[in-house]
């Protein structure tokens, strides 16, 4: 369960509160880890925690959410999302599911094997995986002046 891991790492973690700050910090973290900056594209974040030493992160949302990525499909986010983050890799994810036709799959890993391919991989708990263009999960970056 995500809550158990969050409680385990909470004491030594950097913790941010409030939707605006959490969105900013999550985008910065994804950029730092060479992952698409709109992953996950959730609203109403209440808390973001990061324990860098263990590479553990979590997000707490006000409510569960569904997001439809263009050309990809529906992704479902629980009120607590957690996992381990490293460059080009999210693993041991909790709280993320993908809907394909009438089936829902738990996403346990998101990774970029080869950045030059322009593809990101999503692996499910059932062993199935799917590749999508990285661009589907990117927000335009603001222009620097």
Order of alpha helices (4+ residues) and beta strands (2+ residues): alpha-beta-alpha-beta-beta-beta-beta-beta-beta-beta-beta
